[in-house]
Amino acid sequence: MNGFLVNAILYILAAIICVPVAKKLGMGSVLGYLIAGILIGPYLLGFITNEGQGQDIMHATEFGVVMMLFLIGLELEPRNLWKMRRLILQVGLSQVVVTAALIFGFGLLLDVQWQISLAIGLSMALSSTAIVLQSLKEKNQMNSPSGRLSFGVLLMQDIAVIPILALLPLLITGDPAPSADTAGMNGLIDSLPGWAQTLSIFGAIGIVVLLGQFGFGPLLNWVAKSRLRELFTASALLIVVGISFLMELVGLSPALGAFLAGVILANSPYRHALESDLEPFKGLLLGLFFMAVGSTINFSLIFNNASTVISLTLGIIVLKTVILLVIGKSKNLGITSNLSFAIGLCQVGEFSFVTYAFALQLGIFDQSISDTLMAVTALSMTITPILTVLLDKVINPAINKTHKTIEPEMDSIDEHNKVILVGFGHFGSTLGRFLRANGVEATILDADPERVEYLRKMGFKVYFGDGTRGELLHSAGAAEASILISAIDNTEYSLKLVKLCKEEFPHLEVMIRAKNRFDAFELMEMGVKNIYREHLDTSIRMGEDVLKKLGFRAHTVNRLAKQFRDYDESALKVLVNFKDNQDEYISKSRQQIEMQESLLSGELMRKFSVNDHTWDSDAIKEAVNKDGNT
């Protein structure tokens, strides 16, 4: 017990120190966890005294990967999975098949037995779902083109683990020789012939599907009736732990079973409750898993066989990167997006640890092959976050700078209007459609060539160009225009646009979109008066509808909403003076909120009856309609 507590303290303390530092340096949390694991491992500070101790911790924390796959499954309703079938099959399947085939071919060229080459190829075709998804979420790139493509590849790889593990028993070349690490791994099926083991694996998958369809729903429904949150959390953990146990009995990856159960439960009414209950466990265990990977890197093996291990690691990374670059190019990814996609997925994944152990237990690998492959895998997982940092900080900025000279030329603009609209994304297109519907034509500029091409197909007249360039605004007729609207979501870009307008077009009425108060403060300090915060009007409009549904008369609601909006705008002008002093800002914000609530509630109670429909335009219309029908 004392040893467990000491290990827990060491891991958590190392994470608390290393991860914030890594995040501060722009390296991401995954690399921070890996560095923490390496530091406390047996080859540096030596707090974890041997690789076996680290392996034990890694096996325990693999539960974080299991939970992550379960939660991913919950987000994928079967019908959405069906919609993604082309992405999964075309992109994901091609990556797995081509990578496995090339590694298999290289193995044969090196006179490696074909069964071993095939097992290595199938294992190393997989990438790390944990590392890639964590990185994409941190950089908010899940919905970017490269993020969606990465997700499709990872999804196919996760699904592919099932047939890979089912295939391995058919490759048995000798008698299984269980090691300390693998003893008991296949307790129920290790004495069966290969074909029977394969049938057992598919049978276990069938049990998971049946339980997900007919067993877990009634269980969660019964537990939910108790209205005990902790009991529901325990039930969610029971589902994940139970599936993991069943999968381990037949030598399958527990994460795969959890993923299948998640997909099946995606249509469950308890989906969101399961997500919220398991998310905290997933985050902590995933972090510890990355630390365990770092602490189990066998530096002794790497140093003693440096040329072999490093050559294999770099070879795998380069091979997978080239394959992924070709796939990304075929899907029309830009240069920087394609590099992010390829380098993000170039490592070998955590599921490979499972396939290595299974192959070792089946006698396909011997211990030396398994140890070498595990060192290569752990090293590739460590190198990838470093490559990602180099890509984001050095390579992509250099590419962007170089390609500025060869980006598409700015369009020549053949119309001049009183309004110039810069940025035509979701916000700008809604605004532009509203203006056009009311007979106001605007000259529309956007700096994204792909978006411009798409919008033109949709029938919009949009010009390509960077709105912060004076010559483009001159070409757009800024000298004769009355209003310039910035509908872009980049504050730095908006500030450059404001500065340009003040210097070259001081007569323009500038109207700027802002994400939040703090963006608004920066714009206010530059003298911008017409600032429109993204969520203010939407929030107030929803509040208006709530009041109306509670019986407040429409006239009163409209007036109160206007008062609230006006007061919030005036409070902004007060708070901008305290934005650099957090304590003062919080104090003044509380004062403004209390004053606002007091004034509005007092005004309402003093002058108006909540349910009085006098001067309610909707009520008048209703009354007129009734009179007309009688």
N, C-alpha and C positions, 0 to 999 in steps of 0.2 A: 504493500500500500504506500509506504514511504517513497519507494522508487517511482511509482506512478505519479505521485504528487510532485516530486522533484522534476520529472520529465515535463509534466504539465506546466509548471512554473517556468521552466527554461524555454519551452516553445512559445508560450504566451508573451514572456518578457522579450524574447528575440523578435517576435512579430511586432510588438509595440514600439520597439526601437527602430527596426530596419524598414518596415513598410512605410511609415510617414516620411522617412528620409528619402526613400526611393520615389515616392509620389511627388515630394517637393522637387526632386531633381528631374522630374518628368519621365521616370523610367517605368511607372505603372506598378500596381500592387503585386502582380504575379512575380515579377523579377525581385521585388522586395522580399517576398516570402521565400523564394528560392535562395537568395543570398543569406537570409537568416538561417535557413536549414544548413547551408554549406558552412557557415560560421560555427554553428554549435555541433557540427558533425565530427566524426572521429579523426579527420585529417587536418583540422585547424585548431579550434579551441578545445575540442575533445570532450565536450559536455555529454554528447552521445558517444559512448565509448567504442561501439562497433557497428558495422553495417546491419547485423542481425537485429539489433535494438531498433535501428531506424526502420528496418523492414517491418517489424511488428507494428510500429506506429503508423507506417504507411498503409498497412492492411486495415488498420482500424479507421484511419481517416479517409480511405477510399469510399467510405459511406457518404462522404460529401459529394463525390462524383455520382453516386447512386441517387442521392436526393436531387442533384442538378438535372439528371436525365429524367427523373420522375416529373419534375416541375416543367421541363421542356415539353414532355409528353402532354401534360395538362393544358399547355397553351396551343396544342395542335389538335383541333377537332378533326375527326376522320374526314369530313367533307373538305376541310382546308388542306389536309394532307393530300387528298385526291387532286385538289387544284394545283398543288405543287409538283405533281407527278412528272411533268416534263423537265422541270428544273432538277429534280432529284435523279431521274433516270438519265437524262442527257448529260448533265454536268457531273453529278456525283458518281454515277456508275462509270462514266468514261475515265474519271480520275482514278478510281479504285482499280479498274481493270488494266489500264495502261501502266500505272505505277507498279502493280503486282507483276505484270508480264515482263516489264523491263528488268526489274530486280531478279526475277526468276531466270531470265536470259543471261544476265551478268553472272549469276551463280553457276549456271551450267558452263559458261565460258571459263570459269575458275575451277572447274572439275569438282564442284560441290554436288553431292547426291541430290537427285531431282526432288525427292520428298522434302529434304531440308530446305532447298532453294525455294520451293513453292510455299512452305510454311513461313519462311522469312519474308518472302515477297508479299504475301497476304497480310502479315502482321505489320510490316513497315509501310504499307499503303495507307494506314490509318493515321489521322492527325489528332491532336489533343483538343477535344471538345472543351475541356475545362479552361485551358489557356486561351484559346481563340475567342470563345464567347465572353469570358471575363474581360479581355482586352477590348473587344468591340463595344461592350456595354460601358466600360470606363470612358471610351472616346466617343460615345453616343453615335456609333456608326452601324447599329443593327439594321437600320432602314436605308442605309446607303446602298448603291448598286453593288459595291464589293462586299458589303455586309450580308446582303440577301444571297449573293452567290456563295459566300463562305458558309452560310447557314444551310443551304441546299446540299453542299458537299459533305458537311459534317453529318447531316441527317442521313444521307446515303451510307456514310461510313458506319454510323451507329447501327443502322439496320443490317449492314453487311456483316457485322460481327456474328450474327446468328448463324448464317450459313458457313462462315469461316470456322467457327468452333464446332459446328456439326460435321464439317469436312475433315478436320484434323484426325479424328479416330480412324478414318479410312487410309491415312498415310502411315500408319504404324509400321515401322521397319524392324523392330526388335522387341524384346520384353521390356515392359515398363519398369523403370527403376526409380521409385519415389525417393525424393530427398526430404530433408527435414522441412523444407519450405512447402513441399507439395504433398506430403503424406496426409492422407485423409481427404484430399481435395475432392475426389470423386467417389466418396465412400460407398454409394449405392450402386455405381455402375462400373467401377474400375476392373471388376472381374469378368465383365461381359465382352463378347467379341465386338469389333469395330462397328459392324452394321447395327448391332443391338444398342450400342452406345448412341449412335446417331438417332435411332428411333426414340430412345429415352429422352434425348435432348428436345426433339420436336414435341414429344408428349408433354414435357414440362412447360414448353411454351404454350401448348394448348390449354393446360390447366390455368396458366396465368390469364389467358384470354377469357376463359369461362368464368373465373373468379371476378375479373374486372367487369364482365357483362352482367353476372347474376348474383355475385356474392358481396362485393364491396358496397354497392348501393344500399341494399337493405341494412347492412351493418352500420353504415354512417347515418342512415335515417333513424335507426333505433337509438344510437348514441346521441344524435342531435336533440332528440326529444327530452333527454335529461337536462338540457340547457346548462351543462357544465363544460366550460371552455377547455379546461385542462384534460377532461376525458376525451374530447374530440381530438385534441392534439395527440394524446396517447394512441388513439385509434389510427390517426394518420401515420404515426411512427410505426405502429404494429403492421400496417399494410406494407410499408417500405421494407421493414426488417424481415417480415414473413416472406416476401417475394425474394429478397436477397438470399435467405436461407434455402429456399426451394431451388434457386438457380445454382447455388454452390453445391447442392447435393448432386447435381448432374454435371458439374464442371463448367457451367455457363457463367457469363459475366452477370453479376447481380444488377449492374446498371442497365443492362439490356432488358431484363425482366421488368425493372422499374419503369423504363421508358415505355414499354408496351402497355403496362397498367395505366400509366399516365395518359396515353393516347385514348385508351378505352374510357377512362373517367373524365375525359375532356368535356363530354356532354352532360356530366353530372351537375345537379344544382349545388353541390358542395365544392365545386371546383375552386372558387375564389377563397373559400374558407381554408381548404387544404393548402393553397399557395401561401396564404398569409401565415399559417401555423408552421410551415416547414422552412420558409425562407431564411429565418435567423440561423437555424441549424445548418442549412446548406452553406451559407457564407463562411461561418466559422470553420466547419470541417474541410471545406475546399482550401481555405488558407493553410490549415494544418497539413493537408495533403501535399500542397506545393512545398512546404517546409520539409516534409518527410522525403520527397523526391530529392531535394537538395542534400539532405543529410545522408542519403543512401548512395550518392555518386561514389563509385569505387575508384578513388584517385590512385590507389596503389596499382590496380589493374591498368588504369589509363597510363600511368607513368612507365610501368613495365612493358606495356605493349602500345606505346604512344603512337607509333606510325600506323599500326592496324586500326586502333580505335578512332584516331583523329581522321584518318583517310576515309573510313566507313561513314563517320558522322558527316564530314563535309560532302562526301559523295552523295549520301542520301538527301541532304539539304539541297544541294545543287540540282540533283535529278528531279526532286519533287517541285522545286521552284520553276524549273524550265517547263515541266508538264503543265503546271498551274498557269504559267504565263501564256502558254498556247491556248489553254481553255479560256482564260480571261479575254484574250485577244479575239477569240471566236465569238465572244459575247459582247464585243464592242466596248469593253472597259477602257477608260483613258489610261495614259501611261502611269500616273501616280496611283490611281485606283487599282490598276492591275498589279503593280508592285506590292501594294498593301495586301491584296488578296493572296498573291503567291507566297510572299514571305510569312504572312500570318499563318499559313497552313503547311509550311515546309518541314515542321518537326514531326517526329514519330509520337503517337499518342499514348495515353495512359492505358487504353484497352490492350495495347501490345504486351504490357506486363502480364496480363491475364493469359494471352495466347502463348507467351513464352513458357509460363509455368505449366500450362496445360500440355504443350508440346514436350516439355521435359518429363512430365509425369507419364506421358504416353510412350516415351522412349524415342521420339523423333529427334530431339536435341540431346546432346550430352551436357554436362554441367559447364564446361568451358565455353561452349557456344552460347548457352543461356546467359552466363555472366557477361560475356562480351556484348551481346545484343542489349542487355539491360543497361550496361554502361553507355552504349551508343545512344539509346533512347533517352536516358536521363540527361546526357550531355546535349542532345539536340533540343530537348525541352528547355534547357537553361540558356542555350545560345539564341533561340528564337526571340525572346523578349529583348535581348541586346540588339539583335538585328532590327527589330521593330523600332526601337529608340533611334538607332542610326538612320533608319529610313525616314522617320518623322522629323528628326532634327536637322539632318544633313542632306540626305539624298533627294527627298521630294522637294525641299526648298530650292536646291540647286537646279533640279529639273524644271521647276516652275519658272525660275529666273531665266534659264536658257531658252525655254519655249515661249517666253513672252514675245520674242521677235518673230515667231512663226505661228502665233495663234491666228485664228480667222480675222481678216481685216474688218474694221468697223464698217457698218452699212452706211451708204449714202442716204441721207434723209430727204425725202421729197415733199414733206408737209410741215407746216408751222401752225401750231395751235396755241390757244391761250393757256393750256395746261400741259405740263410735262410730267409724266409719271415714270419714276425710276424704280425698277424692280417689279416683276410681274409673276411672283410666286402665288401661293394661296391667298395671302393678304391682298397683294396688288391686283390680282385678277378679279377678286370679288369687288374691290373698289372700282376698277376699270369698267366692269360690266354694269355697275350701278350708274356710273357717269354716262356711259353710252346709252343706257336705257332711258336716260332723261335728256338726251339730245346734246350731251357735252362730249366732244371728241378730244382725246388726249394723245399726245405724242409719247409712245411707250418705248422705254429703253430697258434692256436686260443684258447682263454680262455673261449669262450661261448659254453657250451656243446650242447645246442639246435641247434646253428648254425652249429657246427661240424657235428652233426647227419644229419642235412638237406643237407649240402654240400656233405657228403658221398653218400647220395641218388642220388645227382646230378652227381656223378661220379668223384668228386675231392678227392684226397688223402690228407686229412687234419688230423693233430694230435692235440688232446686236451691237453692243458697245459698252464700255466702262463709263458710267455716269460721272465719275470723279475726274474725267479728262475734259479740260476746258474746250478743246476743239470740237468734241462731240456735242457738248451743250450748245456751243455756237451754231453747229450744224443743225441741231434740233430746234433752233429758233428761240433760245433762251433770252436773247436781247429784246425780243418783242413779246415774249410770253408774260403772263401775269402771275401764275402760280406754278411752283415746282413741288411735287409730292415725292417724298422718299418712302417707299413701301418695303425697303429691304430690312432684313433681320440682323444685320451686322452693325453694331454701334460704331466701331472704328471707321467703317465705310461711310456711315451717315455723318460722322464728325468731319471727315474729309470733304464730303459734299457740301456741308454747311460752310466750311471755311472757303471753299471755291466760290460759292454763291456770294458770300460777303465781299470777296475780293473783286470778282469780275461781273457779278450781276446783282448789285445791292438793291435794285428795284423789285426783285422777285419776292413774292410772299412764299416763304418756305414752310411746308407742312411735313412733319416728321413722325414716322412710326417709332415707338420705343417699346422695348420688351417689358420694362418694369420701372419702378421709381428711381433706381440708381442710374439707369440709362438716361432717364428723364433729367436727373440732376446734372449730368454732364452736358446735355444739350442746353439746359437752362443757363448754365455758366457761359455758354457761347452766345447767349442772347436770343435763342430760339423761343418764340412765344407759342407757336402752334404745335403742341406735342400731344400725341395720341397713344396712350398706353394700350397695349394689345388686349388685355383681359378686363379692363375697367368697365367698358360699356356692356360686354357680354355678361359679366357678373351682376351688374345692376339690373340688366334686362331680365335675367333669371329671377332676381329678387323681386322685381315688379310682378312677375307672373305668380310667384309664391303668395305675395300679399293679395293679389286679386282672387286667387283660389281660396284664400282664407276669408273672403268676404269684404275686403277693402274696396271702396269704390274706385273706378278707374281714374277719375279726375284727381282724386287725392293721391293715388299711387304715382301718377305722372308728375305731380307737383313735388312730392317727397323725393322722387328719384332725381329730379332736376336739382333740388336743394342739396341732396347728398353729393351729387356730382360736382356742383359748384363749390361746396365746402371742401371736398377732397382736393380740388384743383388749387384752392386758396391755401390749404394746409401744406401742399407741396411747395409753395413759394416760401413758406416759413421754414420748413424742414431742410430745404437746400442749404441753409446757413449752418446747419449742424451735422452735415453728412460725414465730415471727417472726424467727428468726436462721437464715438459709439455711445458712451454713457449719456451725453447730452441729447443725442438723437433719440435714444429709447425713451428718455424722460419726456421730451417734447412730443414724441409720437403718442405716448399714453395720454398726455394732456389734451392733445388735439382730438383723439378718439373719444375721450370722455365728454369733451365739450360738444362734439358733433352729435353724439347719442343723446345728450341732455337737451340740446336745442331741438332736434328732430322730434323726440318723444313729447316734449313740452308743447311744441307747435301742433302736433297731431291731436293731443288730448284737449287742448284749449279751444281749438277752432272747429274741429270736425268730428262728426260721428262716424264711426268706422263703417257701419252698414247703411248709412244714408245715401241713397242713389241720386240725390239732387245733383244736377249738372253732370251726371255721368252719361257721356255720349252713347255708350252701349245700351244703357238702360232706356234712354230716350228712343233709340232706334227700335228696341224691343216693344216699347209702348206704342209707337207709331204703327209697327207691323200688326200688333194686336188689334188696334182700332181699324186698320185697313181690312182685316179679315172678318170683322164683325158686321 
